[in-house]
């Protein structure tokens, strides 16, 4: 059976073929997208859509936290950051305050940007070794 939505098929193929590092980057980008949607919906007073977007972002952040390898000290620090982000998302969702969502967005964007730089450096190191 053919997939009715070629974009969905493309996304599924991109996910299946992505490295673990790229998948993490995709998760960060997804969280950012949902937090931005939550901010927009909160400003528009569209409470159900805001709530749904916050919940989706929280699911991504929780997944990132749950998949940390706690053998590394960095993972403990990241777990604390993820927990803080989720608290900010929850507070923004409960109080319908953009400032909490914006703070979470800033943190996730910073983590994503750092991850992006690390991936770029790791790829450059692999090329340099050849």
Beta strands, then each sheet from edge to edge (+ up, - down):
end
